[in-house]
Amino acid sequence: MNAIKQRLFTDWHLVRMMRLGIGIMMLVAGIHSKDWTMGLFSSFFLYQALTNTGCCGTQSCYTPKVVKKTDPIVSSGEEAIDFEEVKL
C-alpha cells in the first residue's frame, strides 16, 4: 500500500500532468457526448498519469535518475586528486 501511495504522490512532471489533463478532458467529452470509446481512450491516459507509466508498461524505456555524491574536499573548492599506481 505504501508503494502505491508513493507512486501516486511523487515525481509529478510536465508530461504526467499533461496526461492527466488529456485524460480528464477526454472523459468529460465522452460523458458529454455519450461516447464510450472516448471513455476508453481517456482511461488509457488516466492510467498512465496515475501510475506514472509510459506506452511500454514494463518501463523498459525508463532511465534512472543520476544521484551525484559530493566529495567534501571537492565541495570546499579544492580539486580531488586521483592517484595511479605505477609498477616497473
C-alpha positions in Angstrom: 0.0 0.0 0.0 2.9 2.3 0.7 4.4 1.8 -2.7 1.0 2.8 -4.3 0.9 6.0 -2.3 4.5 6.8 -3.2 3.8 6.3 -6.9 0.7 8.4 -6.8 2.1 11.4 -4.9 5.7 11.7 -6.1 7.6 12.5 -9.3 4.9 14.7 -11.0 6.4 16.3 -14.1 5.0 18.2 -17.1 4.3 15.1 -19.2 2.5 13.3 -16.4 0.3 16.4 -15.7 -0.4 16.7 -19.4 -1.6 13.0 -19.5 -3.8 13.7 -16.5 -5.3 16.8 -18.2 -5.9 15.0 -21.5 -7.5 12.1 -19.7 -9.8 14.3 -17.8 -10.8 16.3 -20.9 -11.5 13.2 -22.9 -13.5 11.7 -20.0 -15.7 14.8 -19.8 -16.1 14.9 -23.6 -17.0 11.2 -23.6 -19.6 11.7 -20.9 -21.0 14.8 -22.6 -21.3 13.1 -26.0 -22.3 9.7 -24.5 -19.4 8.1 -26.4 -18.0 5.1 -24.7 -14.9 4.8 -27.0 -13.8 8.2 -25.8 -14.1 6.9 -22.3 -11.8 4.0 -23.1 -9.2 6.3 -24.6 -9.5 8.6 -21.5 -9.0 5.7 -19.2 -5.7 4.9 -21.0 -4.4 8.4 -20.4 -5.6 8.5 -16.8 -4.0 5.1 -16.1 -0.7 6.4 -17.5 -0.9 9.6 -15.4 -1.8 7.9 -12.1 0.7 5.1 -12.3 3.5 7.1 -14.0 3.9 4.7 -16.8 4.5 5.3 -20.4 3.4 3.4 -23.5 5.6 0.5 -22.6 4.0 -0.7 -19.3 7.2 -2.5 -18.1 9.1 0.8 -18.2 11.8 -0.7 -20.3 12.5 2.8 -21.6 13.0 4.0 -18.1 16.3 5.7 -17.2 17.1 6.0 -13.5 17.9 9.4 -12.0 21.6 10.1 -11.5 22.5 10.9 -8.0 25.8 12.7 -7.6 27.7 12.1 -4.5 29.5 15.2 -3.3 33.1 14.8 -2.0 33.8 17.1 0.9 37.2 18.0 -0.5 35.8 18.9 -3.9 32.8 20.8 -2.5 35.1 23.0 -0.4 36.7 24.4 -3.6 39.8 22.2 -3.7 40.4 19.7 -6.5 40.3 16.0 -5.9 43.5 14.2 -6.7 43.4 10.8 -8.4 46.4 8.6 -7.7 47.5 5.9 -10.1 50.0 3.2 -9.1 52.9 2.7 -11.5 54.7 -0.6 -11.4 58.1 -1.1 -13.1 
